[in-house]
Amino acid sequence: MSVTRPAKNSRQRGMSLLEVLVAIVVLALGLLGLAALQMTSLKGGHGAYLRSQAAQLAYDMSDRLRANRESAPDYAFALPDPRPACDRALAPAGTLPQRDVAEWLNTLACVLPQGNGSVARVAGTDVYDISVRWIEREADEDGGTDGELALRVQL
């Protein structure tokens, strides 16, 4: 028995260089899309983290107000301008409301980017509006976005 071999074909078998280059371009575009998706996910996750921190700090101030109901009107203050800077060695002095406000503003400045806040009393009631503000994203091609959280508390 003899085995016959096919005649040598002058055509190339396999992939050409052009096909390989096209495959590499398609793969690179897919990886760039995946990286952009990951970046968008990270930005959204960071924004959610900042909002949850702001909510926690607003509830912290509401707890301070409830703990010191007799002096609650002394906690009311306007939004400080300029924004306070973070001071890790803060040792506030004064009355309890003054210390609480100083500690709270310092915590806002340390935890949130350019964090700031205010407490306002609704006239003639035991209702307080707590406001927390921060810069959610630094200015970029879309521009910076300001984050704000408002909480209304009745004592």
Contacts in CASP RR format, 6 or more apart in sequence:
PFRMAT RR
TARGET T0000
AUTHOR 0000-0000-0000
METHOD contacts of the structure
MODEL  1
MSVTRPAKNSRQRGMSLLEVLVAIVVLALGLLGLAALQMTSLKGGHGAYL
RSQAAQLAYDMSDRLRANRESAPDYAFALPDPRPACDRALAPAGTLPQRD
VAEWLNTLACVLPQGNGSVARVAGTDVYDISVRWIEREADEDGGTDGELA
LRVQL
43 137 0 8 1.000
47 136 0 8 1.000
47 137 0 8 1.000
50 112 0 8 1.000
50 113 0 8 1.000
50 134 0 8 1.000
50 136 0 8 1.000
50 147 0 8 1.000
51 147 0 8 1.000
51 149 0 8 1.000
53 111 0 8 1.000
53 112 0 8 1.000
54 112 0 8 1.000
54 132 0 8 1.000
54 134 0 8 1.000
54 147 0 8 1.000
54 149 0 8 1.000
55 149 0 8 1.000
55 151 0 8 1.000
57 104 0 8 1.000
57 107 0 8 1.000
57 108 0 8 1.000
57 111 0 8 1.000
57 112 0 8 1.000
57 132 0 8 1.000
58 130 0 8 1.000
58 132 0 8 1.000
58 149 0 8 1.000
58 151 0 8 1.000
59 151 0 8 1.000
60 104 0 8 1.000
60 107 0 8 1.000
61 75 0 8 1.000
61 100 0 8 1.000
61 104 0 8 1.000
61 119 0 8 1.000
61 130 0 8 1.000
62 128 0 8 1.000
62 130 0 8 1.000
62 151 0 8 1.000
62 153 0 8 1.000
64 75 0 8 1.000
64 100 0 8 1.000
64 104 0 8 1.000
65 72 0 8 1.000
65 75 0 8 1.000
65 119 0 8 1.000
65 128 0 8 1.000
65 153 0 8 1.000
65 155 0 8 1.000
66 153 0 8 1.000
66 155 0 8 1.000
68 75 0 8 1.000
68 96 0 8 1.000
68 97 0 8 1.000
68 100 0 8 1.000
69 155 0 8 1.000
71 95 0 8 1.000
71 96 0 8 1.000
71 97 0 8 1.000
72 121 0 8 1.000
72 126 0 8 1.000
72 128 0 8 1.000
72 155 0 8 1.000
73 121 0 8 1.000
74 95 0 8 1.000
74 97 0 8 1.000
74 98 0 8 1.000
75 97 0 8 1.000
75 100 0 8 1.000
75 101 0 8 1.000
75 119 0 8 1.000
75 128 0 8 1.000
76 119 0 8 1.000
76 120 0 8 1.000
76 121 0 8 1.000
76 128 0 8 1.000
77 101 0 8 1.000
77 118 0 8 1.000
77 119 0 8 1.000
78 118 0 8 1.000
78 120 0 8 1.000
79 116 0 8 1.000
79 117 0 8 1.000
79 118 0 8 1.000
79 131 0 8 1.000
79 133 0 8 1.000
80 105 0 8 1.000
80 116 0 8 1.000
80 117 0 8 1.000
80 118 0 8 1.000
83 109 0 8 1.000
83 114 0 8 1.000
83 115 0 8 1.000
83 116 0 8 1.000
84 105 0 8 1.000
84 106 0 8 1.000
84 108 0 8 1.000
84 109 0 8 1.000
84 115 0 8 1.000
84 116 0 8 1.000
85 109 0 8 1.000
86 106 0 8 1.000
86 109 0 8 1.000
86 110 0 8 1.000
87 106 0 8 1.000
87 109 0 8 1.000
88 110 0 8 1.000
90 102 0 8 1.000
90 103 0 8 1.000
90 106 0 8 1.000
92 98 0 8 1.000
92 99 0 8 1.000
92 102 0 8 1.000
92 103 0 8 1.000
92 106 0 8 1.000
93 99 0 8 1.000
101 119 0 8 1.000
105 116 0 8 1.000
105 117 0 8 1.000
108 115 0 8 1.000
108 116 0 8 1.000
108 117 0 8 1.000
108 132 0 8 1.000
108 134 0 8 1.000
109 115 0 8 1.000
109 116 0 8 1.000
112 132 0 8 1.000
112 134 0 8 1.000
113 134 0 8 1.000
113 135 0 8 1.000
113 136 0 8 1.000
113 138 0 8 1.000
114 134 0 8 1.000
114 135 0 8 1.000
115 132 0 8 1.000
115 133 0 8 1.000
115 134 0 8 1.000
115 135 0 8 1.000
116 132 0 8 1.000
116 133 0 8 1.000
116 134 0 8 1.000
117 130 0 8 1.000
117 131 0 8 1.000
117 132 0 8 1.000
117 133 0 8 1.000
118 130 0 8 1.000
118 131 0 8 1.000
119 128 0 8 1.000
119 129 0 8 1.000
119 130 0 8 1.000
119 131 0 8 1.000
120 128 0 8 1.000
120 129 0 8 1.000
120 131 0 8 1.000
121 127 0 8 1.000
121 128 0 8 1.000
121 129 0 8 1.000
122 128 0 8 1.000
122 129 0 8 1.000
125 154 0 8 1.000
126 154 0 8 1.000
126 155 0 8 1.000
127 152 0 8 1.000
127 153 0 8 1.000
127 154 0 8 1.000
127 155 0 8 1.000
128 152 0 8 1.000
128 153 0 8 1.000
128 154 0 8 1.000
128 155 0 8 1.000
129 150 0 8 1.000
129 151 0 8 1.000
129 152 0 8 1.000
129 153 0 8 1.000
130 150 0 8 1.000
130 151 0 8 1.000
130 152 0 8 1.000
130 153 0 8 1.000
131 148 0 8 1.000
131 149 0 8 1.000
131 150 0 8 1.000
131 151 0 8 1.000
132 148 0 8 1.000
132 149 0 8 1.000
132 150 0 8 1.000
132 151 0 8 1.000
133 146 0 8 1.000
133 147 0 8 1.000
133 148 0 8 1.000
133 149 0 8 1.000
134 146 0 8 1.000
134 147 0 8 1.000
134 148 0 8 1.000
135 144 0 8 1.000
135 145 0 8 1.000
135 146 0 8 1.000
135 147 0 8 1.000
136 144 0 8 1.000
136 145 0 8 1.000
136 146 0 8 1.000
136 147 0 8 1.000
137 143 0 8 1.000
137 144 0 8 1.000
137 145 0 8 1.000
138 144 0 8 1.000
END
